[in-house]
Amino acid sequence: MFKRISAWVVVGLAAMSVAACGSGGSTTANTGGGGDSTITMGFSQVGAESGWRTANTKSVQDAAKNAGIELKFSDAQQKQENQIKAIRSYIQQKVDVIAFSPVVESGWDTVLKEAQNAKIPVILTDRAVDSKDTSLYKTFLGSDFVEEGKKAGKWLVEEYKDSTDPVNIVELQGTTGSAPANDRKAGFAEVIGAESKFKIVASQTGDFTRAKGKEVMEAFLKAQPDIDVLYAHNDDMGLGAIEAIEGAGKVPGKDIKIITVDAVKDGMQALADGKINYIVECSPLLGPQLMDLAKKVVKGEQVPVRVVTEETVFTQDQAKEVLSTRQY
């Protein structure tokens, strides 16, 4: 469903465009391209809760501009109702394709059915939904969060392979009900569950934010006298926890070993400095792949129902090697 956009409409849209990153409402960014076959994408972002998310937003916006795709962007501020409202707005505007990163996994069937009825293809990015009807979206582009949790668990098992003492772990979970929080927890638990010496003594959401990570870690430190390991579902929560650990007079990376997920630049710096011990990468740079998929689904081409991004892991030495060239 391509729209013919006349020159005066393009000018009008450009005049209304504003910077979308971190905004609270739906904004339109004319990203070039023009002509008779300009694709319009409605994109609903989770929010701006972390360095990872900010990098992800920039990747999507830059890739849309480079691909000549007109991008209508909205920031859900981590609220599902805002995303549903944005998706319905995109349906009313008759965009060519809708992409979004779901705040939580459940509760999407009704609005996705509305998009399907309007013959607007949907692409999931970064996070999945738990709908049993997979025909409601064309593809899911993102990381394997379960595998990320397993990678974190495997490092921990290897780190303590020669120890027979109990290993007390606290866990900073991501946003409750979100796919990365659910899956990173499950993958980690599956690996460490094979050995009884590993014990998760406290587990609580830190909402993927640095401030909440610090707050929850402060509570953990008061309630748990003997913490050996912190597993944080993202770097930002881990960085907040480092502040709490240092505030309690302990040395992060030594007194309490820290595992995080993402590998944003601030996290990588903390890893290089020895304050974090291990980071599992989750790349936010999904924009180019997303635009490629968007062009294909709009043309009616077949695409894989699951596209997994390629990612790695980092130790302290590896972080030092790549830190200077890190893009995010």
N, C-alpha and C positions, 0 to 999 in steps of 0.2 A: 504494500500500500504506500506508494510514493506520492508525495505532495508536490504540486507545481507552485513554486514560491516566486512571486514577481519581485522585481528589484525594489519597489517601494516598501514591500513587506519586510524584506531583508534589512533595509535601512531602519525601519521601525523597530524591529527586533533588536538590532544592534544598539539602538538608543536606549532600550530598556535593560540591556544586559548589565549585571553587576557581578562582582566577585562572589563565587558561591561557597568557597571553603569556609566552614564554620558558621554559615548563616543559619537562621532558624526557620526560614520559609522557603517556598519554591521559587527559584530564580531561573531565568533563561539566559543562556550564553550562546550567541551565534558564533559558531566555531568555523565558519568559512564553508567552502565547497560550492554552494549555490547551484544554479542550473536547474534542469528539469528533474533531476533524480536525487536531490538532497535527502538523505535519511535523517529523520528526527528521532532521537532517543530520549526517553524519560528515564532518569536515573535517580533512585532514592537511596541515599547513604544512611548508614546507621547513625552517625554523628561525628564528633571531633574529639572523642574521648581519650585519644592516645596519639603518640608520634606515628605509630603504624597507620592509624586511620587517616591522619593528615596526609601522609605520603601516598596512601591509596587514592584519596580524593584527587590529589594533584596528578597522579598517573592517569586516572580516568579523564580528567579535563584536558590534559596535554595530548593524550592519544586521540580524543575526539577531534580536537583542533587539527591535528596532523592528518587524520583520516577524512576530513571534510564532512564530519557528522555534526549536525546541530544538536546540542546537548541542553536538555531541560533538567536542571539539577535541584534536588531538595535535600535538606539535612533533617533527619527525623528526631534528632536530639535524644536518641536511645529510647524512643517511644513507638511501640507498634502502631498505635492509633494514628500517629502522624504519617507513618509509611503507607498505611491503608488509604488515608485521605489523599496522599500524593499520587498513588497508583490510580485511584479513581479519577483524579484530575487529569492524569495523562490519557486515560481512556476517553474522557470527554473531549480532550484536545486532539484525539485521533492521531497520536504519534505512531511511528512505524514500528517501534520496538521498545519494550520496557525492560530495564535491568535494575536489580536491587539487591542489597546485602541485608538479609532479614535480621531484625533485632533479636527475635526469638524463632524457634523452629516451628511452633504450632500456631494454628489459627489463620491460615492463609487461603484455604480452599475457596471460600466465597468470592473474595476479590480476584483471585486468579481465574476463577470460572468466568467472571465478568470480562476479564481481558480476553479469555479464549473465545467467548461469545462475540466479542467485538473484532475477532480475528487479528489480534495484536500479539505477536510472539513475545514470550517472557524468557529472560536469561537470569539465572541466579548467579551472583558473584560472591566469592569469599565464604559465604555461609549457606547452608542447605535448609530446606524445609522438610517436615516429616509427613507430608501429604502422601497418601497411598496412591493417589491418582497422578502418576508421573507425566501424563499427557498435558498437565496444566502448565508445564514449562518445557522449553526446548532443550536446555542444557544447564549444567551447573559447573562453573569455572571456579576453581579454588584449591586450597590445600587439603591434604588428608589429615584432619585433626587427630584422629585416632592414632595414626602413625607417629604424629608429633609427640603425643603422650607416651607412646612406646619408646621412642628414641630417648626421651627424658628418663624413663624408667631403666632402660638398658645402661645408660651411663651410671646411674646410681648403683645398680647391682654390681657393675664392674668396679666402681670406686670403693665399695665396701666388701669386695669378694673375700678378703682375708680376715674380716672382722666377724667375731661370734657374738659380740654385744648387741643389744637392741639398738635400732636406729630410729629415733623419734623424728617424725616428719610433720611439718605444718604445711597446709596447702592454701594458697590464695587463688580461688576460682574466679573465672570470668563472670560476665553477666548471667544471672540465673535464667536458665531455660534456653540460652543461646547454644548454637551448635558447637562452637569451639570450646565452651566451658564443659558441656556434656561429654564431648569426645576426648578432649585432652585429659579429663579426669579418668574416663574409662580406660583409655590406652595405658596410662601410667599405672593405674590400679591393677590391670591385667598382668603387667610385667612384674611388679614388685610383690604381687600376691602369691607368687610361687615360693617366696621365702618368708617364714614367720618372723624373722628378726626385724623386718621393715614394718613400722607401725605408724599410720597416719593418726596423730593424736589430736589434731584440730584441722577443720576444713571449713572455710567460709568465703563468701563472695567478696571481691574487692572491686567489682564493676569495671574491671579493666583500667582503672584510673590510678594515677600515682598517689593522689591524696587519700583515696580510700584504702589503697594498699598499705600506706603508712599507718592509718588509723587502725586497721584490722591487725596488722603486725604488732602494734603496741599492745593491743588486747591479748594477742597470743603470748607475748613475752611475760605479761603479768600473770596469765593463767597457767602457763606451762613452764615449770622451772628448768626443764632439760630438753632443749630443742637442738637437734643435730643438723637438720636439713630443712630448707624452705624450697618448695616447688611452687612457682608462680606461673599462672597461665599466660602472662605476657610480661614484657620487659618493664613497662611503666609501673605495674604493681610491685615488681621486684625492686625497682629503683626507690619507690616510696618506702618499701620494707627496709631497705638499706639505711635510710634515714632513722627509722625506728630502732634498728639494731644498734647503730652507732650512738643514738641517744640513750640507749640502755647500757652503754659502756662495753659493748661487745664488738668484736671485729668481724664484719661480713666477709665471707669467703674462707674464713679460718675457724672462728668459734661456731659459726653457722654456715654450712655450705649452701650455695644458692644455685638453683636451676631455673631458667626462665625460657620463654618462647617468644620469638619474633625476630630478634637481631636488628633492631633499629640502632641508629648511631650512638645514642646515649647509653643503650644497653651494652653495645660492643665496647664502648670506652670503659664502662664499669668492669667488663670482662677482662679487657687488656690490663686494667689496674689491679686485678685480682679480687675485686669485691663481689663479682659473680664468678662462678666456677664453670658453668656450661650453658650454652644457649642453643636451642633448636630453632633453626630458621623458619620463618613464615613470611614469604615475600609479599609486599603490598603492591608490587608493580604489575598489576593485572590489566592495565589500560589497553596496551596494544593487542593482547589476546582477545579482550572483550570486544573491541571494535571490529576485529577480524570475524569473530563469531556473529556479531550483529549484522554485518553485511551479508553473510551467508544465509542467516535465518530469514532476513527480509526478502532475499531472492528465492526463498523456498528450498534452498539446498539442505541436504542432510548433514547434521553435525553430530559428534559423539554426545551421548547423554551425560557423560562425565569427562571433564578435562582437568587433570591434576597438574598443578604447577610443580616444577622441579626445584627442590630445595636441599640444603645441606645442614650441617651442625658445626659449631665452633667451640674450640678450646681457647685458653688464654693466648697461646702462641699463634694460633690461626687468626684470632681477632686482631692481634698486633700487625699481622701481615696485610690485612685487607682494610684496616680502619681508615687509612688516608684516602682510599678510593670509594668508600661507602657512599651510595647515592641517597640514603635516607636515614 
